């Protein structure tokens, strides 16, 4: 049985093969990068000729990174459920 503590703080970082602190750093990095992208979007809203693709470029880069992390998490969950044969 999974305790609420494990479910809220440990299970997901383990899925992406990180400790709690490593996951906190990675998630914080994404958050700060999103804030930067939001700043470029607001700047572009005020002055359309500035930062034309800066926000979307950053978001596309982050999407690629997140897709890799999501794939790793799915594979970890499947392996732990016995759905993947590690010998293959």
MMTF fields as JSON, N, C-alpha, C and O atoms, coordinates in Angstrom:
{
  "mmtfVersion": "1.0.0",
  "mmtfProducer": "UNKNOWN",
  "numBonds": 351,
  "numAtoms": 352,
  "numGroups": 88,
  "numChains": 1,
  "numModels": 1,
  "chainsPerModel": [1],
  "groupsPerChain": [88],
  "chainIdList": ["A"],
  "bondAtomList": [4, 2, 8, 6, 12, 10, 16, 14, 20, 18, 24, 22, 28, 26, 32, 30, 36, 34, 40, 38, 44, 42, 48, 46, 52, 50, 56, 54, 60, 58, 64, 62, 68, 66, 72, 70, 76, 74, 80, 78, 84, 82, 88, 86, 92, 90, 96, 94, 100, 98, 104, 102, 108, 106, 112, 110, 116, 114, 120, 118, 124, 122, 128, 126, 132, 130, 136, 134, 140, 138, 144, 142, 148, 146, 152, 150, 156, 154, 160, 158, 164, 162, 168, 166, 172, 170, 176, 174, 180, 178, 184, 182, 188, 186, 192, 190, 196, 194, 200, 198, 204, 202, 208, 206, 212, 210, 216, 214, 220, 218, 224, 222, 228, 226, 232, 230, 236, 234, 240, 238, 244, 242, 248, 246, 252, 250, 256, 254, 260, 258, 264, 262, 268, 266, 272, 270, 276, 274, 280, 278, 284, 282, 288, 286, 292, 290, 296, 294, 300, 298, 304, 302, 308, 306, 312, 310, 316, 314, 320, 318, 324, 322, 328, 326, 332, 330, 336, 334, 340, 338, 344, 342, 348, 346],
  "bondOrderList": [1, 1, 1, 1, 1, 1, 1, 1, 1, 1, 1, 1, 1, 1, 1, 1, 1, 1, 1, 1, 1, 1, 1, 1, 1, 1, 1, 1, 1, 1, 1, 1, 1, 1, 1, 1, 1, 1, 1, 1, 1, 1, 1, 1, 1, 1, 1, 1, 1, 1, 1, 1, 1, 1, 1, 1, 1, 1, 1, 1, 1, 1, 1, 1, 1, 1, 1, 1, 1, 1, 1, 1, 1, 1, 1, 1, 1, 1, 1, 1, 1, 1, 1, 1, 1, 1, 1],
  "groupList": [{"groupName": "UNK", "atomNameList": ["N", "CA", "C", "O"], "elementList": ["N", "C", "C", "O"], "formalChargeList": [0, 0, 0, 0], "bondAtomList": [1, 0, 2, 1, 3, 2], "bondOrderList": [1, 1, 2], "singleLetterCode": "X", "chemCompType": "L-PEPTIDE LINKING"}],
  "groupTypeList": [0, 0, 0, 0, 0, 0, 0, 0, 0, 0, 0, 0, 0, 0, 0, 0, 0, 0, 0, 0, 0, 0, 0, 0, 0, 0, 0, 0, 0, 0, 0, 0, 0, 0, 0, 0, 0, 0, 0, 0, 0, 0, 0, 0, 0, 0, 0, 0, 0, 0, 0, 0, 0, 0, 0, 0, 0, 0, 0, 0, 0, 0, 0, 0, 0, 0, 0, 0, 0, 0, 0, 0, 0, 0, 0, 0, 0, 0, 0, 0, 0, 0, 0, 0, 0, 0, 0, 0],
  "groupIdList": [1, 2, 3, 4, 5, 6, 7, 8, 9, 10, 11, 12, 13, 14, 15, 16, 17, 18, 19, 20, 21, 22, 23, 24, 25, 26, 27, 28, 29, 30, 31, 32, 33, 34, 35, 36, 37, 38, 39, 40, 41, 42, 43, 44, 45, 46, 47, 48, 49, 50, 51, 52, 53, 54, 55, 56, 57, 58, 59, 60, 61, 62, 63, 64, 65, 66, 67, 68, 69, 70, 71, 72, 73, 74, 75, 76, 77, 78, 79, 80, 81, 82, 83, 84, 85, 86, 87, 88],
  "secStructList": [7, 7, 7, 2, 2, 0, 0, 0, 0, 0, 2, 2, 2, 2, 2, 6, 6, 7, 7, 2, 2, 2, 2, 2, 2, 2, 2, 2, 2, 2, 2, 2, 2, 2, 2, 2, 2, 2, 2, 2, 2, 2, 2, 2, 2, 2, 1, 6, 6, 1, 1, 6, 6, 2, 2, 2, 2, 2, 2, 2, 2, 2, 2, 2, 2, 2, 2, 2, 2, 2, 2, 2, 2, 2, 2, 2, 2, 2, 2, 2, 6, 6, 7, 1, 7, 6, 6, 7],
  "xCoordList": [0.842, 0.0, 0.882, 1.85, 0.544, 1.293, 0.713, -0.497, 1.58, 1.127, 0.926, 1.504, 0.113, -0.06, 1.274, 1.478, 2.176, 3.483, 4.222, 4.732, 4.28, 4.964, 4.281, 4.943, 2.949, 2.203, 2.444, 2.592, 2.483, 2.608, 4.042, 4.271, 5.016, 6.373, 7.428, 8.458, 7.217, 8.299, 8.021, 8.941, 6.785, 6.499, 6.85, 7.541, 6.38, 6.631, 8.114, 8.615, 8.841, 10.279, 10.974, 11.875, 10.566, 11.156, 10.853, 11.688, 9.655, 9.281, 10.218, 10.468, 10.735, 11.649, 13.098, 13.987, 13.301, 14.631, 15.38, 16.549, 14.669, 15.26, 14.917, 13.939, 15.739, 15.395, 14.383, 14.115, 13.838, 12.903, 13.577, 13.0, 14.81, 15.504, 15.879, 15.804, 16.28, 16.584, 15.327, 15.378, 14.205, 12.952, 12.513, 12.008, 12.703, 12.347, 13.167, 12.642, 14.454, 15.293, 14.853, 14.786, 14.549, 14.122, 12.786, 12.621, 11.841, 10.528, 10.624, 9.938, 11.466, 11.661, 12.29, 11.925, 13.229, 13.857, 12.816, 12.82, 11.927, 10.868, 9.973, 9.58, 9.655, 8.8, 9.42, 8.742, 10.702, 11.372, 11.495, 11.38, 11.726, 11.795, 10.436, 10.361, 9.357, 8.022, 7.757, 7.133, 8.234, 8.094, 8.829, 8.326, 10.018, 10.754, 10.01, 9.95, 9.442, 8.663, 7.444, 7.076, 6.822, 5.666, 6.09, 5.366, 7.263, 7.769, 7.944, 7.567, 8.518, 8.66, 7.299, 7.13, 6.332, 4.996, 4.359, 3.745, 4.5, 3.946, 4.685, 4.067, 6.006, 6.784, 6.319, 6.142, 6.124, 5.647, 4.235, 3.909, 3.405, 2.051, 2.1, 1.299, 3.051, 3.171, 3.831, 3.418, 4.858, 5.61, 5.706, 6.654, 4.743, 4.674, 5.934, 6.16, 6.737, 7.941, 9.1, 10.161, 8.922, 9.979, 9.655, 8.495, 10.675, 10.534, 9.428, 8.554, 9.481, 8.409, 8.225, 7.092, 9.301, 9.178, 9.825, 9.907, 10.281, 11.035, 10.221, 10.725, 8.978, 8.164, 7.885, 8.061, 7.453, 7.108, 8.352, 8.273, 9.504, 10.734, 11.084, 11.443, 10.977, 11.303, 10.311, 10.696, 9.051, 8.03, 8.227, 8.046, 8.594, 8.86, 10.044, 10.002, 11.103, 12.267, 11.864, 12.259, 11.066, 10.629, 9.724, 9.793, 8.877, 7.983, 8.793, 8.45, 9.864, 10.713, 11.314, 11.34, 11.795, 12.369, 11.317, 11.573, 10.133, 9.07, 8.605, 8.274, 8.574, 8.179, 9.151, 8.731, 10.441, 11.431, 11.238, 11.344, 10.952, 10.733, 9.457, 9.423, 8.413, 7.154, 7.351, 6.806, 8.131, 8.416, 9.144, 8.83, 10.114, 10.854, 9.918, 10.018, 9.012, 8.073, 7.146, 6.886, 6.645, 5.773, 6.517, 5.983, 7.745, 8.519, 8.784, 8.739, 9.059, 9.29, 8.034, 8.102, 6.862, 5.601, 5.319, 4.885, 5.557, 5.305, 6.26, 5.852, 7.521, 8.512, 8.138, 8.215, 7.733, 7.352, 6.085, 5.891, 5.224, 3.996, 4.236, 3.325, 5.468, 5.787, 5.365, 5.339, 5.033, 4.577, 5.724, 5.517, 6.928, 8.117, 9.088, 9.397, 9.564, 10.569, 11.936, 12.39, 12.62, 13.926, 14.972, 16.028, 14.704, 15.65, 15.599, 16.446, 14.602, 14.479, 15.423, 15.452],
  "yCoordList": [-1.19, 0.0, 1.246, 1.334, 2.187, 3.432, 4.436, 4.659, 5.034, 6.061, 7.372, 7.57, 8.267, 9.576, 10.311, 10.992, 10.172, 10.822, 10.325, 11.124, 9.007, 8.446, 8.863, 9.214, 8.82, 9.175, 10.636, 10.951, 11.524, 12.953, 13.413, 14.348, 12.762, 13.293, 12.385, 12.888, 11.093, 10.203, 9.385, 9.124, 8.979, 8.073, 8.683, 8.055, 9.893, 10.485, 10.769, 10.425, 11.375, 11.547, 10.219, 10.168, 9.158, 7.841, 7.376, 6.729, 7.704, 7.314, 7.913, 7.295, 9.102, 9.75, 9.608, 10.347, 8.631, 8.254, 9.427, 9.672, 10.154, 11.279, 11.173, 10.533, 11.811, 11.964, 13.112, 13.811, 13.285, 14.399, 15.732, 16.562, 15.938, 17.208, 17.403, 18.518, 16.329, 16.441, 16.827, 17.66, 16.216, 16.529, 17.955, 18.642, 18.402, 19.771, 20.757, 21.766, 20.457, 21.321, 21.346, 22.41, 20.168, 20.099, 20.813, 21.576, 20.57, 21.205, 22.714, 23.469, 23.154, 24.593, 25.228, 26.336, 24.526, 25.028, 25.234, 26.261, 24.262, 24.408, 25.594, 26.36, 25.745, 26.854, 28.209, 29.103, 28.368, 29.638, 29.891, 31.029, 28.834, 29.0, 29.394, 30.175, 28.849, 29.255, 30.723, 31.439, 31.166, 32.582, 33.457, 34.507, 33.023, 33.771, 33.82, 34.863, 32.685, 32.641, 33.554, 34.219, 33.58, 34.461, 35.925, 36.743, 36.242, 37.614, 37.996, 39.098, 37.09, 37.373, 37.529, 38.384, 36.713, 36.815, 38.168, 38.787, 38.631, 39.941, 41.069, 42.042, 40.943, 41.937, 41.996, 43.079, 40.835, 40.775, 41.364, 42.002, 41.155, 41.72, 43.246, 43.892, 43.816, 45.276, 45.849, 46.889, 45.154, 45.618, 44.436, 43.654, 44.303, 43.131, 42.848, 41.705, 43.842, 43.63, 43.064, 42.8, 42.868, 42.379, 40.956, 40.62, 40.14, 38.769, 38.003, 37.405, 38.031, 37.438, 35.948, 35.467, 35.217, 33.766, 33.298, 32.094, 34.213, 33.832, 32.933, 31.912, 33.3, 32.494, 31.115, 30.104, 31.066, 29.768, 28.898, 27.678, 29.506, 28.724, 28.03, 26.853, 28.766, 28.195, 27.098, 26.068, 27.329, 26.335, 25.053, 23.955, 25.181, 23.991, 23.199, 21.97, 23.905, 23.236, 22.478, 21.331, 23.146, 22.519, 21.324, 20.32, 21.424, 20.311, 19.076, 17.962, 19.272, 18.137, 17.489, 16.264, 18.312, 17.777, 17.04, 15.953, 17.637, 17.012, 15.701, 14.763, 15.626, 14.374, 13.257, 12.125, 13.56, 12.558, 12.111, 10.923, 13.065, 12.728, 11.895, 10.959, 12.233, 11.485, 10.06, 9.12, 9.895, 8.557, 7.729, 6.555, 8.341, 7.636, 7.215, 6.099, 8.111, 7.795, 6.649, 5.756, 6.668, 5.578, 4.251, 3.243, 4.253, 3.014, 2.499, 1.291, 3.399, 2.984, 2.359, 1.31, 3.008, 2.455, 1.087, 0.177, 0.93, -0.353, -1.425, -2.563, -1.068, -2.02, -2.47, -3.657, -1.512, -1.85, -2.696, -3.482, -2.539, -3.337, -4.694, -5.52, -4.936, -6.205, -6.301, -7.393, -5.167, -5.176, -5.131, -5.335, -4.866, -4.839, -5.889, -5.952, -6.704, -7.713, -7.079, -6.801, -6.837, -6.177, -6.998, -6.47, -8.278, -9.121, -8.954, -9.491, -8.205, -8.03, -6.97, -6.693],
  "zCoordList": [0.0, 0.0, 0.0, 0.755, -0.836, -0.925, 0.048, 0.086, 0.827, 1.77, 1.021, -0.048, 1.574, 0.933, 0.755, -0.25, 1.726, 1.611, 0.379, -0.406, 0.205, -0.961, -2.26, -3.237, -2.26, -3.466, -3.846, -5.027, -2.861, -3.146, -3.384, -4.151, -2.729, -2.762, -3.395, -3.844, -3.449, -3.867, -5.119, -5.894, -5.334, -6.452, -7.809, -8.612, -8.064, -9.379, -9.618, -10.689, -8.684, -8.943, -9.245, -10.082, -8.577, -8.828, -10.254, -10.886, -10.764, -12.13, -13.169, -14.204, -12.907, -13.852, -13.388, -13.811, -12.504, -12.025, -11.399, -11.697, -10.514, -9.798, -8.323, -7.935, -7.517, -6.105, -6.003, -6.98, -4.818, -4.615, -4.949, -5.651, -4.442, -4.667, -6.14, -6.657, -6.81, -8.237, -9.014, -9.919, -8.653, -9.331, -9.046, -9.934, -7.813, -7.463, -8.303, -8.774, -8.485, -9.304, -10.752, -11.367, -11.305, -12.709, -12.902, -13.853, -12.011, -12.128, -11.944, -12.634, -11.024, -10.82, -12.055, -12.446, -12.661, -13.877, -14.972, -15.651, -15.143, -16.137, -15.786, -16.665, -14.506, -14.084, -14.388, -14.895, -14.082, -14.353, -15.848, -16.302, -16.609, -18.06, -18.633, -19.582, -18.053, -18.491, -18.159, -18.943, -16.991, -16.644, -17.655, -18.055, -18.065, -19.081, -20.403, -21.054, -20.799, -22.04, -21.939, -22.907, -20.762, -20.562, -20.69, -21.258, -20.158, -20.293, -21.75, -22.15, -22.56, -23.988, -24.656, -25.525, -24.258, -24.844, -24.52, -25.39, -23.273, -22.908, -23.622, -24.056, -23.745, -24.479, -25.931, -26.489, -26.534, -27.911, -28.024, -29.025, -27.009, -27.033, -27.052, -27.727, -26.303, -26.24, -27.499, -28.011, -27.985, -29.155, -30.132, -30.058, -31.037, -31.906, -32.731, -33.126, -32.99, -33.777, -32.987, -33.554, -31.678, -30.79, -30.338, -30.103, -30.221, -29.686, -30.408, -29.779, -31.716, -32.526, -32.276, -32.245, -32.098, -31.897, -30.596, -30.353, -29.764, -28.567, -27.634, -27.168, -27.362, -26.444, -27.03, -26.349, -28.282, -28.875, -29.062, -28.918, -29.381, -29.511, -28.2, -28.186, -27.108, -25.795, -25.406, -24.853, -25.698, -25.356, -26.169, -25.642, -27.442, -28.262, -27.711, -27.657, -27.302, -26.711, -25.446, -25.237, -24.605, -23.361, -23.636, -22.927, -24.657, -24.993, -25.369, -24.975, -26.128, -26.489, -25.242, -25.125, -24.315, -23.074, -22.254, -21.737, -22.136, -21.344, -21.956, -21.231, -23.28, -23.928, -23.574, -23.334, -23.539, -23.147, -21.713, -21.409, -20.821, -19.415, -19.256, -18.457, -20.011, -19.932, -20.423, -19.843, -21.494, -22.017, -20.961, -20.763, -20.285, -19.244, -18.105, -17.595, -17.711, -16.638, -17.034, -16.227, -18.277, -18.746, -18.72, -18.257, -19.215, -19.246, -17.836, -17.602, -16.897, -15.507, -14.924, -14.284, -15.144, -14.619, -15.227, -14.52, -16.515, -17.171, -16.652, -16.42, -16.471, -15.969, -14.553, -14.233, -13.706, -12.329, -12.288, -11.361, -13.29, -13.352, -13.99, -14.053, -14.469, -15.089, -16.541, -17.107, -17.155, -18.548, -19.543, -20.739, -19.063, -19.935, -19.44, -18.25, -20.348, -19.999, -20.107, -21.216, -18.975, -19.033, -19.776, -20.123, -20.028, -20.74, -22.251, -22.965, -22.745, -24.194, -24.703, -25.902]
}
